[in-house]
């Protein structure tokens, strides 16, 4: 039975710690540290507008560099590779 009493004591301490943590979280939630819902909404809209500006500013340059990186001509090695011959059970290899 002493084992159960020690476990019960540890469980009570853990539950008390969780209750204290919950009370602190509720206190911070309703305190002026977090701010009002309106101020968070305004901040979020300002950040969203800034992100849209950055996306619009970087978008044209990203597409132009992508087009210049990939040439329109296929490489010679890619045209020489026939993947069907590399597959052992392909219909092309049935006769051999």
MARDO-778323 format. One record per atom (N, C-alpha, C, O): residue number from 1; residue in one letter; atom name; y, x, z. Coordinates in Angstrom, 2 decimals. Atoms other than C-alpha are relative to their C-alpha. Example, Ala and Ser with C-alpha at 12.3 -4.5 7.8 and 13.67 -1.06 7.14 Angstrom:
BEGIN
+-----+-----+------+---------+---------+---------+
!   n ! res ! atom !      yy !      xx !      zz !
+-----+-----+------+---------+---------+---------+
!   1 !   A !    N !   -1.19 !    0.89 !    0.00 !
!   1 !   A !   CA !   -4.50 !   12.30 !    7.80 !
!   1 !   A !    C !    1.20 !    0.90 !    0.00 !
!   1 !   A !    O !    1.18 !    1.94 !    0.66 !
!   2 !   S !    N !   -1.19 !   -0.82 !   -0.06 !
!   2 !   S !   CA !   -1.06 !   13.67 !    7.14 !
!   2 !   S !    C !    1.09 !   -0.77 !    0.73 !
!   2 !   S !    O !    2.20 !   -0.26 !    0.90 !
+-----+-----+------+---------+---------+---------+
This chain:
BEGIN
+-----+-----+------+---------+---------+---------+
!   n ! res ! atom !      yy !      xx !      zz !
+-----+-----+------+---------+---------+---------+
!   1 !   X !    N !   -1.21 !    0.79 !    0.00 !
!   1 !   X !   CA !    0.00 !    0.00 !    0.00 !
!   1 !   X !    C !    1.27 !    0.83 !    0.00 !
!   1 !   X !    O !    2.29 !    0.38 !   -0.52 !
!   2 !   X !    N !   -1.24 !   -0.78 !    0.03 !
!   2 !   X !   CA !    2.50 !    2.82 !    0.54 !
!   2 !   X !    C !    0.45 !    0.30 !   -1.43 !
!   2 !   X !    O !    1.65 !    0.45 !   -1.68 !
!   3 !   X !    N !   -0.38 !   -0.25 !    1.39 !
!   3 !   X !   CA !    2.36 !    3.46 !   -3.22 !
!   3 !   X !    C !    0.81 !   -1.16 !   -0.54 !
!   3 !   X !    O !    1.77 !   -0.96 !   -1.28 !
!   4 !   X !    N !   -0.72 !    1.17 !    0.47 !
!   4 !   X !   CA !    3.51 !   -0.09 !   -3.89 !
!   4 !   X !    C !    1.40 !   -0.09 !    0.61 !
!   4 !   X !    O !    2.34 !   -0.52 !   -0.05 !
!   5 !   X !    N !   -1.32 !    0.04 !   -0.63 !
!   5 !   X !   CA !    6.35 !    0.20 !   -1.39 !
!   5 !   X !    C !    0.95 !    1.01 !   -0.67 !
!   5 !   X !    O !    2.13 !    0.72 !   -0.86 !
!   6 !   X !    N !   -0.83 !   -0.99 !    0.69 !
!   6 !   X !   CA !    7.61 !    3.37 !   -3.10 !
!   6 !   X !    C !    0.39 !   -0.48 !   -1.39 !
!   6 !   X !    O !    1.53 !   -0.29 !   -1.82 !
!   7 !   X !    N !   -0.29 !    0.53 !    1.33 !
!   7 !   X !   CA !    7.34 !    1.74 !   -6.52 !
!   7 !   X !    C !    1.03 !   -1.13 !    0.08 !
!   7 !   X !    O !    1.91 !   -1.24 !   -0.77 !
!   8 !   X !    N !   -0.94 !    1.12 !   -0.18 !
!   8 !   X !   CA !    9.18 !   -1.34 !   -5.23 !
!   8 !   X !    C !    1.40 !    0.54 !    0.26 !
!   8 !   X !    O !    2.38 !    0.01 !   -0.25 !
!   9 !   X !    N !   -1.30 !   -0.60 !   -0.31 !
!   9 !   X !   CA !   11.97 !    0.85 !   -3.86 !
!   9 !   X !    C !    0.62 !    0.59 !   -1.27 !
!   9 !   X !    O !    1.82 !    0.41 !   -1.52 !
!  10 !   X !    N !   -0.51 !   -0.58 !    1.26 !
!  10 !   X !   CA !   12.30 !    2.72 !   -7.17 !
!  10 !   X !    C !    0.44 !   -1.09 !   -0.97 !
!  10 !   X !    O !    1.44 !   -0.94 !   -1.68 !
!  11 !   X !    N !   -0.36 !    1.11 !    0.89 !
!  11 !   X !   CA !   12.35 !   -0.58 !   -9.05 !
!  11 !   X !    C !    1.31 !   -0.65 !    0.44 !
!  11 !   X !    O !    2.12 !   -1.01 !   -0.40 !
!  12 !   X !    N !   -1.25 !    0.57 !   -0.51 !
!  12 !   X !   CA !   15.11 !   -1.94 !   -6.81 !
!  12 !   X !    C !    1.19 !    0.89 !   -0.35 !
!  12 !   X !    O !    2.25 !    0.39 !   -0.71 !
!  13 !   X !    N !   -1.08 !   -0.93 !    0.34 !
!  13 !   X !   CA !   17.20 !    1.18 !   -7.40 !
!  13 !   X !    C !    0.32 !   -0.09 !   -1.49 !
!  13 !   X !    O !    1.49 !   -0.09 !   -1.87 !
!  14 !   X !    N !   -0.22 !    0.10 !    1.44 !
!  14 !   X !   CA !   16.71 !    0.90 !  -11.17 !
!  14 !   X !    C !    0.72 !   -1.29 !   -0.36 !
!  14 !   X !    O !    1.63 !   -1.29 !   -1.19 !
!  15 !   X !    N !   -0.65 !    1.29 !    0.28 !
!  15 !   X !   CA !   17.68 !   -2.78 !  -11.21 !
!  15 !   X !    C !    1.45 !    0.02 !    0.47 !
!  15 !   X !    O !    2.33 !   -0.49 !   -0.22 !
!  16 !   X !    N !   -1.37 !   -0.08 !   -0.50 !
!  16 !   X !   CA !   20.76 !   -2.09 !   -9.08 !
!  16 !   X !    C !    0.86 !    0.84 !   -0.94 !
!  16 !   X !    O !    2.01 !    0.50 !   -1.19 !
!  17 !   X !    N !   -0.75 !   -0.84 !    0.93 !
!  17 !   X !   CA !   21.82 !    0.68 !  -11.46 !
!  17 !   X !    C !    0.32 !   -0.76 !   -1.28 !
!  17 !   X !    O !    1.42 !   -0.64 !   -1.81 !
!  18 !   X !    N !   -0.26 !    0.79 !    1.21 !
!  18 !   X !   CA !   21.46 !   -1.66 !  -14.45 !
!  18 !   X !    C !    1.06 !   -1.07 !    0.25 !
!  18 !   X !    O !    1.88 !   -1.34 !   -0.63 !
!  19 !   X !    N !   -1.01 !    1.02 !   -0.32 !
!  19 !   X !   CA !   23.51 !   -4.37 !  -12.71 !
!  19 !   X !    C !    1.38 !    0.65 !    0.07 !
!  19 !   X !    O !    2.36 !    0.09 !   -0.42 !
!  20 !   X !    N !   -1.28 !   -0.70 !   -0.08 !
!  20 !   X !   CA !   26.26 !   -1.85 !  -11.95 !
!  20 !   X !    C !    0.49 !    0.37 !   -1.41 !
!  20 !   X !    O !    1.67 !    0.23 !   -1.72 !
!  21 !   X !    N !   -0.39 !   -0.35 !    1.38 !
!  21 !   X !   CA !   26.23 !   -0.67 !  -15.58 !
!  21 !   X !    C !    0.48 !   -1.23 !   -0.75 !
!  21 !   X !    O !    1.44 !   -1.15 !   -1.51 !
!  22 !   X !    N !   -0.43 !    1.25 !    0.65 !
!  22 !   X !   CA !   26.50 !   -4.29 !  -16.77 !
!  22 !   X !    C !    1.39 !   -0.41 !    0.49 !
!  22 !   X !    O !    2.22 !   -0.85 !   -0.31 !
!  23 !   X !    N !   -1.31 !    0.36 !   -0.54 !
!  23 !   X !   CA !   29.45 !   -4.92 !  -14.46 !
!  23 !   X !    C !    1.10 !    0.91 !   -0.56 !
!  23 !   X !    O !    2.20 !    0.45 !   -0.86 !
!  24 !   X !    N !   -0.98 !   -0.93 !    0.58 !
!  24 !   X !   CA !   31.22 !   -1.81 !  -15.73 !
!  24 !   X !    C !    0.27 !   -0.36 !   -1.46 !
!  24 !   X !    O !    1.41 !   -0.33 !   -1.91 !
!  25 !   X !    N !   -0.17 !    0.38 !    1.42 !
!  25 !   X !   CA !   30.60 !   -2.89 !  -19.35 !
!  25 !   X !    C !    0.85 !   -1.25 !   -0.13 !
!  25 !   X !    O !    1.70 !   -1.33 !   -1.01 !
!  26 !   X !    N !   -0.80 !    1.22 !    0.05 !
!  26 !   X !   CA !   32.03 !   -6.35 !  -18.67 !
!  26 !   X !    C !    1.45 !    0.30 !    0.36 !
!  26 !   X !    O !    2.37 !   -0.25 !   -0.25 !
!  27 !   X !    N !   -1.35 !   -0.38 !   -0.37 !
!  27 !   X !   CA !   35.04 !   -4.79 !  -16.97 !
!  27 !   X !    C !    0.74 !    0.68 !   -1.13 !
!  27 !   X !    O !    1.91 !    0.40 !   -1.36 !
!  28 !   X !    N !   -0.64 !   -0.70 !    1.12 !
!  28 !   X !   CA !   35.75 !   -2.51 !  -19.92 !
!  28 !   X !    C !    0.27 !   -0.96 !   -1.14 !
!  28 !   X !    O !    1.28 !   -0.85 !   -1.83 !
!  29 !   X !    N !   -0.17 !    0.96 !    1.09 !
!  29 !   X !   CA !   35.28 !   -5.38 !  -22.36 !
!  29 !   X !    C !    1.26 !   -0.83 !    0.17 !
!  29 !   X !    O !    1.96 !   -1.08 !   -0.80 !
!  30 !   X !    N !   -1.15 !    0.86 !   -0.24 !
!  30 !   X !   CA !   37.98 !   -7.49 !  -20.74 !
!  30 !   X !    C !    1.24 !    0.77 !    0.44 !
!  30 !   X !    O !    2.26 !    0.16 !    0.75 !
!  31 !   X !    N !   -1.15 !   -0.77 !   -0.43 !
!  31 !   X !   CA !   40.31 !   -4.63 !  -19.82 !
!  31 !   X !    C !    0.92 !    0.29 !   -1.19 !
!  31 !   X !    O !    0.51 !    0.11 !   -2.34 !
!  32 !   X !    N !   -0.91 !   -0.33 !    1.10 !
!  32 !   X !   CA !   43.36 !   -3.59 !  -21.84 !
!  32 !   X !    C !   -0.38 !    1.30 !   -0.71 !
!  32 !   X !    O !    0.25 !    1.64 !   -1.72 !
!  33 !   X !    N !    0.43 !   -1.21 !    0.67 !
!  33 !   X !   CA !   41.57 !   -0.34 !  -22.74 !
!  33 !   X !    C !   -0.54 !   -0.30 !   -1.40 !
!  33 !   X !    O !   -0.30 !    0.45 !   -2.35 !
!  34 !   X !    N !    0.61 !    0.36 !    1.27 !
!  34 !   X !   CA !   39.70 !   -2.09 !  -25.53 !
!  34 !   X !    C !    1.04 !   -0.59 !   -0.94 !
!  34 !   X !    O !    0.98 !   -0.35 !   -2.14 !
!  35 !   X !    N !   -1.02 !    0.64 !    0.82 !
!  35 !   X !   CA !   42.68 !   -4.08 !  -26.78 !
!  35 !   X !    C !   -0.41 !   -1.41 !   -0.37 !
!  35 !   X !    O !   -1.53 !   -1.85 !   -0.09 !
!  36 !   X !    N !    0.27 !    1.38 !    0.37 !
!  36 !   X !   CA !   42.91 !   -7.57 !  -28.14 !
!  36 !   X !    C !   -0.75 !   -0.07 !   -1.33 !
!  36 !   X !    O !   -0.83 !    0.91 !   -2.07 !
!  37 !   X !    N !    0.72 !    0.20 !    1.26 !
!  37 !   X !   CA !   40.90 !   -9.00 !  -30.99 !
!  37 !   X !    C !    0.96 !    0.10 !   -1.18 !
!  37 !   X !    O !    0.59 !    0.57 !   -2.25 !
!  38 !   X !    N !   -1.00 !   -0.06 !    1.07 !
!  38 !   X !   CA !   44.08 !   -9.29 !  -33.04 !
!  38 !   X !    C !    0.35 !    1.44 !   -0.36 !
!  38 !   X !    O !    0.48 !    1.78 !   -1.54 !
!  39 !   X !    N !   -0.32 !   -1.40 !    0.29 !
!  39 !   X !   CA !   44.90 !   -5.59 !  -32.69 !
!  39 !   X !    C !   -1.16 !    0.69 !   -0.71 !
!  39 !   X !    O !   -0.94 !    1.53 !   -1.58 !
!  40 !   X !    N !    1.16 !   -0.57 !    0.70 !
!  40 !   X !   CA !   41.35 !   -4.67 !  -33.73 !
!  40 !   X !    C !   -0.06 !   -0.48 !   -1.44 !
!  40 !   X !    O !   -0.40 !    0.29 !   -2.34 !
!  41 !   X !    N !    0.01 !    0.55 !    1.36 !
!  41 !   X !   CA !   41.62 !   -6.96 !  -36.75 !
!  41 !   X !    C !    1.06 !    0.68 !   -0.87 !
!  41 !   X !    O !    0.81 !    0.99 !   -2.03 !
!  42 !   X !    N !   -1.07 !   -0.67 !    0.74 !
!  42 !   X !   CA !   44.93 !   -5.38 !  -37.79 !
!  42 !   X !    C !   -0.40 !    1.43 !   -0.33 !
!  42 !   X !    O !   -0.20 !    1.90 !   -1.45 !
!  43 !   X !    N !    0.45 !   -1.37 !    0.22 !
!  43 !   X !   CA !   43.51 !   -1.90 !  -37.38 !
!  43 !   X !    C !   -1.07 !    0.06 !   -1.09 !
!  43 !   X !    O !   -1.06 !    0.95 !   -1.93 !
!  44 !   X !    N !    1.07 !    0.03 !    1.01 !
!  44 !   X !   CA !   40.46 !   -2.82 !  -39.44 !
!  44 !   X !    C !    0.56 !   -0.26 !   -1.39 !
!  44 !   X !    O !    0.11 !    0.34 !   -2.36 !
!  45 !   X !    N !   -0.58 !    0.28 !    1.31 !
!  45 !   X !   CA !   42.58 !   -4.24 !  -42.26 !
!  45 !   X !    C !    0.76 !    1.21 !   -0.53 !
!  45 !   X !    O !    0.72 !    1.49 !   -1.72 !
!  46 !   X !    N !   -0.71 !   -1.20 !    0.43 !
!  46 !   X !   CA !   44.75 !   -1.11 !  -42.33 !
!  46 !   X !    C !   -0.98 !    1.07 !   -0.50 !
!  46 !   X !    O !   -0.73 !    1.71 !   -1.51 !
!  47 !   X !    N !    1.01 !   -0.97 !    0.42 !
!  47 !   X !   CA !   41.67 !    1.10 !  -42.54 !
!  47 !   X !    C !   -0.65 !   -0.41 !   -1.32 !
!  47 !   X !    O !   -0.96 !    0.45 !   -2.15 !
!  48 !   X !    N !    0.60 !    0.49 !    1.24 !
!  48 !   X !   CA !   40.23 !   -1.09 !  -45.29 !
!  48 !   X !    C !    0.92 !    0.25 !   -1.18 !
!  48 !   X !    O !    0.45 !    0.64 !   -2.25 !
!  49 !   X !    N !   -0.96 !   -0.25 !    1.07 !
!  49 !   X !   CA !   43.41 !   -0.82 !  -47.36 !
!  49 !   X !    C !    0.04 !    1.49 !   -0.35 !
!  49 !   X !    O !    0.09 !    1.85 !   -1.52 !
!  50 !   X !    N !    0.01 !   -1.44 !    0.24 !
!  50 !   X !   CA !   43.40 !    2.96 !  -46.94 !
!  50 !   X !    C !   -1.24 !    0.43 !   -0.76 !
!  50 !   X !    O !   -1.16 !    1.29 !   -1.64 !
!  51 !   X !    N !    1.25 !   -0.33 !    0.69 !
!  51 !   X !   CA !   39.76 !    3.15 !  -48.05 !
!  51 !   X !    C !    0.05 !   -0.46 !   -1.46 !
!  51 !   X !    O !   -0.42 !    0.26 !   -2.34 !
!  52 !   X !    N !   -0.12 !    0.48 !    1.38 !
!  52 !   X !   CA !   40.48 !    1.04 !  -51.14 !
!  52 !   X !    C !    0.91 !    0.91 !   -0.82 !
!  52 !   X !    O !    0.63 !    1.17 !   -1.99 !
!  53 !   X !    N !   -0.90 !   -0.92 !    0.70 !
!  53 !   X !   CA !   43.36 !    3.37 !  -52.07 !
!  53 !   X !    C !   -0.73 !    1.30 !   -0.35 !
!  53 !   X !    O !   -0.58 !    1.82 !   -1.45 !
!  54 !   X !    N !    0.73 !   -1.24 !    0.25 !
!  54 !   X !   CA !   41.13 !    6.42 !  -51.72 !
!  54 !   X !    C !   -1.04 !   -0.19 !   -1.09 !
!  54 !   X !    O !   -1.22 !    0.68 !   -1.94 !
!  55 !   X !    N !    1.00 !    0.27 !    1.04 !
!  55 !   X !   CA !   38.41 !    4.82 !  -53.83 !
!  55 !   X !    C !    0.64 !   -0.11 !   -1.37 !
!  55 !   X !    O !    0.12 !    0.42 !   -2.35 !
!  56 !   X !    N !   -0.69 !    0.16 !    1.28 !
!  56 !   X !   CA !   40.89 !    3.86 !  -56.56 !
!  56 !   X !    C !    0.51 !    1.35 !   -0.50 !
!  56 !   X !    O !    0.52 !    1.61 !   -1.71 !
!  57 !   X !    N !   -0.54 !   -1.30 !    0.38 !
!  57 !   X !   CA !   42.37 !    7.35 !  -56.53 !
!  57 !   X !    C !   -1.10 !    0.94 !   -0.50 !
!  57 !   X !    O !   -0.88 !    1.71 !   -1.43 !
!  58 !   X !    N !    1.07 !   -0.94 !    0.36 !
!  58 !   X !   CA !   39.03 !    9.16 !  -56.79 !
!  58 !   X !    C !   -0.91 !   -0.53 !   -1.09 !
!  58 !   X !    O !   -1.67 !    0.25 !   -1.67 !
!  59 !   X !    N !    0.93 !    0.59 !    0.96 !
!  59 !   X !   CA !   37.23 !    6.78 !  -59.14 !
!  59 !   X !    C !    0.13 !    0.55 !   -1.41 !
!  59 !   X !    O !   -0.90 !    0.91 !   -1.98 !
!  60 !   X !    N !   -0.07 !   -0.50 !    1.39 !
!  60 !   X !   CA !   38.60 !    7.93 !  -62.54 !
!  60 !   X !    C !   -0.47 !    1.44 !   -0.13 !
!  60 !   X !    O !   -1.13 !    1.78 !   -1.11 !
!  61 !   X !    N !    0.41 !   -1.40 !    0.11 !
!  61 !   X !   CA !   38.03 !   11.61 !  -61.84 !
!  61 !   X !    C !   -1.49 !    0.16 !    0.17 !
!  61 !   X !    O !   -2.09 !    1.05 !   -0.43 !
!  62 !   X !    N !    1.45 !   -0.10 !   -0.20 !
!  62 !   X !   CA !   34.47 !   11.02 !  -60.67 !
!  62 !   X !    C !   -0.75 !   -0.35 !   -1.27 !
!  62 !   X !    O !   -1.74 !    0.29 !   -1.59 !
!  63 !   X !    N !    0.70 !    0.38 !    1.23 !
!  63 !   X !   CA !   33.47 !    9.29 !  -63.90 !
!  63 !   X !    C !    0.23 !    1.02 !   -1.10 !
!  63 !   X !    O !   -0.67 !    1.26 !   -1.91 !
!  64 !   X !    N !   -0.26 !   -0.98 !    1.06 !
!  64 !   X !   CA !   35.13 !   11.90 !  -66.12 !
!  64 !   X !    C !   -0.83 !    1.26 !    0.21 !
!  64 !   X !    O !   -1.32 !    1.84 !   -0.77 !
!  65 !   X !    N !    0.81 !   -1.20 !   -0.23 !
!  65 !   X !   CA !   33.32 !   14.80 !  -64.44 !
!  65 !   X !    C !   -1.47 !   -0.29 !   -0.23 !
!  65 !   X !    O !   -2.21 !    0.60 !   -0.65 !
!  66 !   X !    N !    1.40 !    0.35 !    0.22 !
!  66 !   X !   CA !   30.02 !   12.96 !  -64.63 !
!  66 !   X !    C !   -0.33 !    0.04 !   -1.49 !
!  66 !   X !    O !   -1.39 !    0.51 !   -1.88 !
!  67 !   X !    N !    0.22 !    0.00 !    1.45 !
!  67 !   X !   CA !   30.38 !   12.51 !  -68.39 !
!  67 !   X !    C !   -0.01 !    1.42 !   -0.54 !
!  67 !   X !    O !   -0.77 !    1.72 !   -1.46 !
!  68 !   X !    N !   -0.07 !   -1.36 !    0.52 !
!  68 !   X !   CA !   31.26 !   16.15 !  -68.93 !
!  68 !   X !    C !   -1.19 !    0.84 !    0.46 !
!  68 !   X !    O !   -1.50 !    1.84 !   -0.19 !
!  69 !   X !    N !    1.14 !   -0.78 !   -0.49 !
!  69 !   X !   CA !   28.28 !   17.40 !  -66.89 !
!  69 !   X !    C !   -1.25 !   -0.22 !   -0.83 !
!  69 !   X !    O !   -2.03 !    0.71 !   -1.00 !
!  70 !   X !    N !    1.23 !    0.33 !    0.70 !
!  70 !   X !   CA !   25.58 !   15.66 !  -68.93 !
!  70 !   X !    C !    0.25 !    0.00 !   -1.50 !
!  70 !   X !    O !    0.92 !   -0.89 !   -2.02 !
!  71 !   X !    N !   -0.21 !   -0.04 !    1.45 !
!  71 !   X !   CA !   25.51 !   16.68 !  -72.57 !
!  71 !   X !    C !   -0.78 !   -1.11 !   -0.69 !
!  71 !   X !    O !   -1.77 !   -1.61 !   -0.16 !
!  72 !   X !    N !    0.66 !    1.07 !    0.74 !
!  72 !   X !   CA !   24.53 !   14.14 !  -75.17 !
!  72 !   X !    C !   -1.27 !    0.45 !   -0.69 !
!  72 !   X !    O !   -2.05 !   -0.39 !   -1.14 !
!  73 !   X !    N !    1.16 !   -0.52 !    0.70 !
!  73 !   X !   CA !   21.86 !   16.40 !  -76.65 !
!  73 !   X !    C !   -1.12 !    0.25 !    1.01 !
!  73 !   X !    O !   -0.87 !    0.79 !    2.09 !
!  74 !   X !    N !    1.14 !   -0.26 !   -0.87 !
!  74 !   X !   CA !   18.40 !   16.53 !  -75.12 !
!  74 !   X !    C !   -0.38 !    1.47 !   -0.13 !
!  74 !   X !    O !   -0.17 !    2.07 !   -1.18 !
!  75 !   X !    N !    0.39 !   -1.40 !    0.07 !
!  75 !   X !   CA !   17.08 !   19.95 !  -74.29 !
!  75 !   X !    C !   -1.26 !    0.15 !   -0.84 !
!  75 !   X !    O !   -2.02 !   -0.80 !   -1.01 !
!  76 !   X !    N !    1.15 !   -0.26 !    0.86 !
!  76 !   X !   CA !   14.45 !   21.55 !  -76.50 !
!  76 !   X !    C !   -1.31 !   -0.12 !    0.76 !
!  76 !   X !    O !   -2.31 !   -0.55 !    0.21 !
!  77 !   X !    N !    1.24 !    0.05 !   -0.77 !
!  77 !   X !   CA !   11.90 !   21.77 !  -73.71 !
!  77 !   X !    C !   -0.43 !   -1.43 !    0.28 !
!  77 !   X !    O !   -1.63 !   -1.71 !    0.36 !
!  78 !   X !    N !    0.38 !    1.38 !   -0.30 !
!  78 !   X !   CA !   12.02 !   18.06 !  -72.98 !
!  78 !   X !    C !   -0.59 !   -0.70 !   -1.23 !
!  78 !   X !    O !   -1.37 !   -1.63 !   -1.08 !
!  79 !   X !    N !    0.56 !    0.63 !    1.19 !
!  79 !   X !   CA !   11.23 !   17.18 !  -76.60 !
!  79 !   X !    C !   -1.38 !    0.54 !   -0.32 !
!  79 !   X !    O !   -2.15 !   -0.13 !   -1.01 !
!  80 !   X !    N !    1.31 !   -0.59 !    0.28 !
!  80 !   X !   CA !    8.21 !   19.52 !  -76.72 !
!  80 !   X !    C !   -1.09 !   -0.50 !    0.94 !
!  80 !   X !    O !   -2.27 !   -0.38 !    0.61 !
!  81 !   X !    N !    1.00 !    0.42 !   -0.97 !
!  81 !   X !   CA !    6.46 !   18.06 !  -73.67 !
!  81 !   X !    C !   -0.55 !   -1.36 !   -0.38 !
!  81 !   X !    O !    0.20 !   -2.32 !   -0.58 !
!  82 !   X !    N !    0.66 !    1.28 !    0.25 !
!  82 !   X !   CA !    3.94 !   15.33 !  -74.41 !
!  82 !   X !    C !   -0.83 !   -0.31 !    1.24 !
!  82 !   X !    O !   -1.89 !    0.28 !    1.45 !
!  83 !   X !    N !    0.65 !    0.28 !   -1.27 !
!  83 !   X !   CA !    2.94 !   13.81 !  -71.10 !
!  83 !   X !    C !   -1.36 !   -0.67 !   -0.16 !
!  83 !   X !    O !   -2.20 !   -0.57 !    0.73 !
!  84 !   X !    N !    1.29 !    0.67 !    0.17 !
!  84 !   X !   CA !    0.05 !   11.80 !  -72.54 !
!  84 !   X !    C !   -1.13 !    1.01 !   -0.11 !
!  84 !   X !    O !   -2.26 !    0.72 !    0.30 !
!  85 !   X !    N !    1.06 !   -0.99 !    0.11 !
!  85 !   X !   CA !   -1.86 !   14.96 !  -73.28 !
!  85 !   X !    C !   -0.32 !    0.62 !    1.35 !
!  85 !   X !    O !   -1.39 !    1.21 !    1.53 !
!  86 !   X !    N !    0.24 !   -0.55 !   -1.33 !
!  86 !   X !   CA !   -1.52 !   16.02 !  -69.66 !
!  86 !   X !    C !   -0.84 !   -0.94 !    0.86 !
!  86 !   X !    O !   -1.36 !   -0.51 !    1.89 !
!  87 !   X !    N !    0.77 !    0.97 !   -0.77 !
!  87 !   X !   CA !   -3.26 !   12.85 !  -68.42 !
!  87 !   X !    C !   -1.44 !    0.03 !   -0.49 !
!  87 !   X !    O !   -1.68 !   -0.21 !   -1.68 !
!  88 !   X !    N !    1.37 !   -0.18 !    0.45 !
!  88 !   X !   CA !   -7.04 !   13.36 !  -68.49 !
!  88 !   X !    C !   -0.65 !   -1.25 !   -0.56 !
!  88 !   X !    O !   -1.46 !   -1.14 !   -1.49 !
!  89 !   X !    N !    0.68 !    1.22 !    0.44 !
!  89 !   X !   CA !   -8.08 !    9.72 !  -69.00 !
!  89 !   X !    C !    0.85 !   -0.86 !   -0.91 !
!  89 !   X !    O !    0.66 !   -2.07 !   -0.97 !
!  90 !   X !    N !   -0.82 !    0.78 !    0.90 !
!  90 !   X !   CA !   -5.48 !    8.68 !  -71.53 !
!  90 !   X !    C !   -0.80 !   -0.30 !   -1.27 !
!  90 !   X !    O !   -1.69 !    0.47 !   -1.62 !
!  91 !   X !    N !    0.74 !    0.35 !    1.21 !
!  91 !   X !   CA !   -6.72 !    6.93 !  -74.72 !
!  91 !   X !    C !    0.03 !    1.09 !   -1.05 !
!  91 !   X !    O !   -0.87 !    1.17 !   -1.88 !
!  92 !   X !    N !   -0.12 !   -1.07 !    0.98 !
!  92 !   X !   CA !   -5.55 !    9.92 !  -76.75 !
!  92 !   X !    C !   -1.11 !    1.03 !    0.18 !
!  92 !   X !    O !   -1.53 !    1.66 !   -0.79 !
!  93 !   X !    N !    1.02 !   -1.01 !   -0.29 !
!  93 !   X !   CA !   -8.16 !   12.15 !  -75.04 !
!  93 !   X !    C !   -1.41 !   -0.58 !    0.07 !
!  93 !   X !    O !   -2.33 !    0.16 !    0.42 !
!  94 !   X !    N !    1.34 !    0.60 !   -0.10 !
!  94 !   X !   CA !  -11.12 !    9.72 !  -75.18 !
!  94 !   X !    C !   -0.97 !    0.60 !   -1.02 !
!  94 !   X !    O !   -2.16 !    0.73 !   -0.73 !
!  95 !   X !    N !    0.87 !   -0.52 !    1.04 !
!  95 !   X !   CA !  -12.49 !   11.20 !  -78.40 !
!  95 !   X !    C !   -0.43 !    1.43 !    0.25 !
!  95 !   X !    O !   -1.39 !    1.89 !   -0.37 !
!  96 !   X !    N !    0.35 !   -1.40 !   -0.19 !
!  96 !   X !   CA !  -12.61 !   14.74 !  -77.08 !
!  96 !   X !    C !   -0.95 !    0.24 !    1.13 !
!  96 !   X !    O !   -1.32 !    1.38 !    1.40 !
+-----+-----+------+---------+---------+---------+
